[in-house]
């Protein structure tokens, strides 16, 4: 075997040429063996950002990152492989709680969901931040403990661990500080490598666009979805992507513990914000169809509704929390574990009319200002702050009605966030037409063999 020279791999990609699967594999192995420096990783990611990568290259990078650590082995567990399905999202303001609802819901229907997620950065949060807000939850368990949690509860949501796709963590760190996070091939390989490391047999994902998401337009979301579908096809991973509009806040709350409360309220049937319910049910139905647990979307929806109504989904949520080390009485005694922020109060509207727009990006930035999100990856999140009960497009608001409720640390924080919320919400004289949440769908089943 010829000597491995990292600079040659970088030079090939810098010149816009296609790398072989072996070159990519050896480069990733070099990262794991500390034979490739951070500077060389940065040069590689910038070359990929500027020149792109063919689907075959992206697939090779995905598989090499998967193989940089352990791959969860589900053999001998008695689980039908086709039921090991995961869900992912490209992110959006308030979107992270969708996973906390969906995972126990599909688990109640017979799916096994090992979800390796991520922390949030910028104006969006991450599922791991919500899980970490629950006292005692271990978000970085051993691979064996992760596997056991899925076996006992049907689902487990954790963060990246040193054993699962470790090369992805090394590459992502460099991407974050070298302005290459937005690269479609690197996003694709980062997502799929972690998912494949969990040993899944299928993946359903929402690729979001709009002011609350990283992808600003439908076209950008479709580009990412197409990349994911192409690479999943090469990797023989059945995958469905739903393209979802995220121009307004998803659900009613932003902030770690406030979103956990909202997820529990949804699973308990106390409140289910309509747009979020549509997204949860559409994603969950595709998961049940992929797992072979339902033969039609209508049958899948009926199963989901039944397991929400009979309490099975909420029970699975509680079992998941316990399996990861959290309190057994969380659902029944939520106030004991989630103390309120020092200041909770309404943001009152100074006008009347119908809500025409809720700028989810502006709302997300206001929440980052409160401490509910991160400006940089090293920031600590304040799990108690955020907002709840935000209005949605189409709602009628009278002067003096609440636009949302803020949960803050100080009066100054409240005043600053309230001003930002009022500026982010546009009222008009007529009711805005309802907009669909899911506006597109791509699947590996639609690809030519």
Residue pairs with C-beta under 8 A, 6 or more apart in sequence:
4 26
4 30
4 35
6 27
6 30
6 35
6 36
6 37
6 40
6 44
7 40
9 19
9 23
9 24
9 26
9 27
9 44
10 40
10 43
10 44
10 47
12 18
12 19
12 23
13 19
13 44
13 47
13 48
13 51
13 53
14 43
14 47
14 51
16 51
18 54
18 56
18 57
19 53
19 57
19 60
20 60
21 56
21 57
21 60
21 63
24 57
24 60
24 61
24 64
25 60
25 63
25 64
25 67
27 36
27 44
27 64
28 61
28 64
28 65
28 68
28 167
29 35
29 64
29 68
30 36
31 41
31 68
31 167
31 170
31 171
32 68
32 166
32 167
38 174
41 170
41 171
41 174
42 174
42 177
42 178
42 180
45 171
45 174
45 175
45 178
45 180
45 183
45 186
46 178
46 180
48 180
48 183
48 185
48 186
49 179
49 180
49 182
49 183
49 186
52 184
52 185
53 61
53 185
55 227
55 230
55 231
55 234
56 234
57 185
58 185
58 188
58 189
58 227
58 230
58 231
59 231
59 234
59 235
61 185
61 186
61 189
61 193
62 188
62 189
62 192
62 193
62 196
62 231
62 235
63 193
63 196
63 235
64 167
65 165
65 167
65 168
65 171
65 189
65 190
65 193
66 165
66 192
66 193
66 196
66 197
68 165
68 166
68 167
68 168
69 162
69 163
69 164
69 165
69 166
69 167
69 197
70 143
70 163
70 164
70 197
71 164
71 196
71 197
71 199
72 114
72 143
72 146
72 147
72 164
72 197
72 198
72 199
73 199
74 81
74 84
74 112
74 147
74 199
77 147
77 151
79 112
79 151
81 201
82 201
82 202
82 290
82 291
82 292
83 110
83 111
83 112
83 201
83 291
83 292
83 293
84 111
84 112
84 113
84 114
84 199
84 200
84 201
84 202
85 106
85 111
85 112
85 113
85 200
85 201
85 202
85 203
85 204
85 287
85 290
85 291
86 113
86 114
86 115
86 116
86 195
86 198
86 200
86 202
86 203
86 204
87 99
87 102
87 103
87 106
87 113
87 115
87 203
87 204
87 205
87 283
87 287
88 115
88 117
88 191
88 195
88 203
88 204
88 205
88 206
89 95
89 96
89 98
89 99
89 205
89 206
89 208
90 187
90 205
90 206
90 207
90 208
90 213
90 214
90 215
90 221
90 224
91 120
91 124
91 126
91 208
91 213
91 214
92 124
92 208
92 210
92 212
92 213
92 244
92 246
92 250
92 360
93 123
93 124
93 212
93 213
93 246
93 249
93 250
93 254
93 360
93 361
93 363
93 364
93 367
94 212
94 249
94 250
94 251
94 252
94 253
94 254
94 259
94 360
95 124
95 206
95 208
95 212
95 213
95 246
95 250
95 251
96 120
96 124
96 125
96 126
96 127
96 129
96 130
96 259
97 130
97 250
97 251
97 253
97 259
97 260
97 262
97 263
97 276
98 206
98 250
98 251
98 276
98 279
98 280
98 283
99 115
99 117
99 127
99 157
100 127
100 130
100 131
100 157
100 259
100 260
100 263
100 317
101 263
101 266
101 267
101 276
101 280
101 313
102 280
102 283
102 284
102 287
103 113
103 115
103 155
103 156
103 157
103 316
103 320
104 153
104 154
104 155
104 267
104 313
104 314
104 315
104 316
104 317
104 319
104 320
105 267
105 280
105 284
105 304
105 307
105 308
105 313
105 316
106 113
106 155
106 284
106 287
106 288
106 304
107 113
107 153
107 154
107 155
107 313
107 316
107 320
108 154
108 307
108 312
108 313
108 315
108 316
109 284
109 288
109 293
109 303
109 304
109 307
110 291
110 293
111 154
111 155
111 287
111 288
111 291
111 293
112 150
112 151
112 154
112 155
113 150
113 154
113 155
113 156
114 146
114 147
114 150
114 155
114 156
114 198
114 199
114 200
115 127
115 155
115 156
115 157
115 158
115 198
116 158
116 159
116 160
116 161
116 164
116 165
116 194
116 195
116 197
116 198
117 126
117 127
117 128
117 157
117 158
117 159
118 126
118 127
118 128
118 159
118 160
119 125
119 126
119 128
119 129
119 159
119 374
119 377
120 126
120 129
120 373
120 374
120 381
121 176
121 373
121 374
121 376
121 377
122 214
122 364
122 368
122 373
122 374
122 375
123 212
123 360
123 361
123 364
123 365
123 367
123 368
123 373
124 212
124 213
124 214
124 364
124 373
125 254
125 255
125 256
125 259
125 372
125 373
125 381
127 157
128 139
128 157
128 158
128 159
129 256
129 381
129 383
130 256
130 259
130 260
130 263
131 137
131 139
131 157
131 158
131 159
131 324
132 139
132 159
132 256
132 383
133 256
133 257
133 260
133 338
133 381
133 383
134 260
134 321
134 326
134 327
134 330
134 337
135 326
135 327
135 337
136 324
136 325
136 326
136 327
137 321
137 324
137 325
137 326
138 145
138 158
138 324
138 325
139 158
139 159
139 324
140 158
140 159
140 160
140 161
140 162
141 149
141 158
141 161
141 324
142 161
142 163
143 161
143 163
143 164
146 156
146 158
146 161
148 323
149 156
149 320
149 323
149 324
150 156
152 319
152 323
153 316
153 319
153 320
153 322
153 323
154 316
154 319
154 320
155 316
155 320
156 320
156 323
156 324
157 320
157 324
158 324
160 168
160 169
160 194
162 169
164 194
164 197
164 198
165 193
165 194
165 196
165 197
167 193
168 189
168 190
168 193
168 194
171 186
171 190
172 190
174 180
175 181
175 183
175 186
176 377
180 186
181 187
182 214
184 223
184 224
184 227
185 227
187 224
187 227
188 224
188 227
188 228
188 231
189 231
191 205
191 228
192 203
192 228
192 231
192 232
192 235
192 237
195 203
195 237
196 235
196 237
200 237
201 237
201 238
202 237
202 238
202 239
202 287
202 290
202 291
203 232
203 237
203 238
203 239
203 240
204 239
204 240
204 241
204 242
204 283
204 286
204 287
204 290
205 225
205 228
205 239
205 240
205 241
205 242
206 241
206 242
206 243
206 244
206 279
206 283
206 438
207 215
207 221
207 222
207 224
207 225
207 228
207 241
207 242
207 243
207 244
208 214
208 215
208 221
208 243
208 244
208 245
208 246
209 215
209 216
209 217
209 218
209 220
209 221
209 243
209 244
209 245
209 246
210 216
210 245
210 246
210 247
210 248
210 360
211 246
211 247
211 248
211 359
211 360
211 361
211 362
212 246
212 247
212 248
212 249
212 250
212 360
212 361
212 363
212 364
213 221
213 246
213 360
215 221
215 224
218 243
218 245
218 439
218 440
221 243
221 440
222 243
222 440
222 442
225 241
225 243
225 440
225 442
226 442
228 239
228 241
229 239
229 241
229 442
229 443
229 444
229 446
229 447
230 447
232 238
232 239
232 444
233 239
233 444
233 447
237 444
238 290
238 444
238 445
239 443
239 444
240 286
240 290
240 441
240 442
240 443
240 444
240 445
241 441
241 442
241 443
242 279
242 282
242 283
242 286
242 438
242 440
242 441
243 438
243 439
243 440
243 441
243 442
244 279
244 437
244 438
244 439
245 435
245 436
245 437
245 438
245 439
246 360
247 357
247 358
247 360
247 393
247 435
248 275
248 357
248 358
248 360
248 392
248 393
249 358
249 360
249 363
249 390
249 392
250 275
250 276
250 279
250 360
251 259
251 262
251 273
251 275
251 276
252 262
252 271
252 273
252 388
252 389
252 390
253 259
253 261
253 262
253 386
253 387
253 388
253 389
253 390
254 363
254 364
254 367
254 372
254 386
254 387
254 390
255 367
255 370
255 372
255 383
255 384
255 385
255 386
255 387
255 388
255 407
256 372
256 381
256 383
256 384
256 386
257 338
257 383
257 384
257 386
258 386
258 387
258 388
258 407
259 386
260 338
261 334
261 338
261 388
262 271
262 273
262 388
263 317
264 314
264 317
264 331
264 334
265 271
266 272
266 273
266 276
266 277
266 280
267 308
267 313
267 314
267 317
268 311
268 314
268 331
269 308
269 309
273 392
275 392
275 437
278 436
278 437
278 438
279 437
279 438
281 301
281 304
282 437
282 438
284 300
284 304
285 294
285 297
285 300
285 301
285 304
286 300
288 294
288 300
288 303
288 304
289 295
289 296
289 297
289 300
293 300
293 303
294 300
294 303
307 313
314 331
317 331
318 328
318 330
318 331
321 327
321 328
321 330
322 328
327 333
327 337
329 336
330 337
338 384
339 384
340 384
340 407
341 384
341 385
341 407
341 408
341 409
342 408
342 409
342 410
343 406
343 407
343 408
343 409
343 410
343 411
343 413
343 414
344 405
344 406
344 407
344 408
345 405
345 406
345 414
346 402
346 403
346 404
346 405
346 406
347 402
347 403
347 404
347 405
347 406
347 417
347 418
347 421
347 422
348 400
348 401
348 402
348 403
349 397
349 398
349 399
349 400
349 401
349 402
349 403
349 422
349 425
349 427
350 399
350 422
351 397
351 399
351 427
352 397
352 398
352 399
352 401
352 427
353 396
353 397
353 427
353 428
353 429
354 394
354 395
354 396
354 397
354 427
354 428
354 429
354 430
354 431
354 432
355 391
355 392
355 393
355 394
355 395
355 396
355 397
355 425
355 426
355 427
355 432
356 393
356 426
356 427
356 428
356 432
357 393
357 425
357 426
357 432
358 390
358 391
358 392
358 393
358 424
358 425
358 426
359 424
359 425
359 426
362 420
362 423
362 424
363 387
363 390
363 420
363 421
363 424
364 373
365 420
366 416
366 417
366 420
366 421
366 424
367 373
367 385
367 386
367 387
367 417
368 374
368 375
369 413
369 416
369 417
369 420
370 382
370 385
370 386
370 406
370 407
370 408
370 409
370 413
370 417
371 381
371 382
371 385
371 409
372 381
372 382
372 385
372 386
373 381
374 381
382 409
384 407
385 407
385 408
385 409
385 413
386 406
386 407
387 404
387 405
387 406
387 407
387 417
387 421
388 404
388 405
388 407
389 402
389 404
389 405
390 403
390 404
390 421
391 397
391 403
391 404
391 425
393 432
393 434
393 435
394 431
394 432
394 433
394 434
396 431
397 403
397 427
403 421
403 422
403 425
404 421
406 414
406 417
406 418
406 421
408 414
408 417
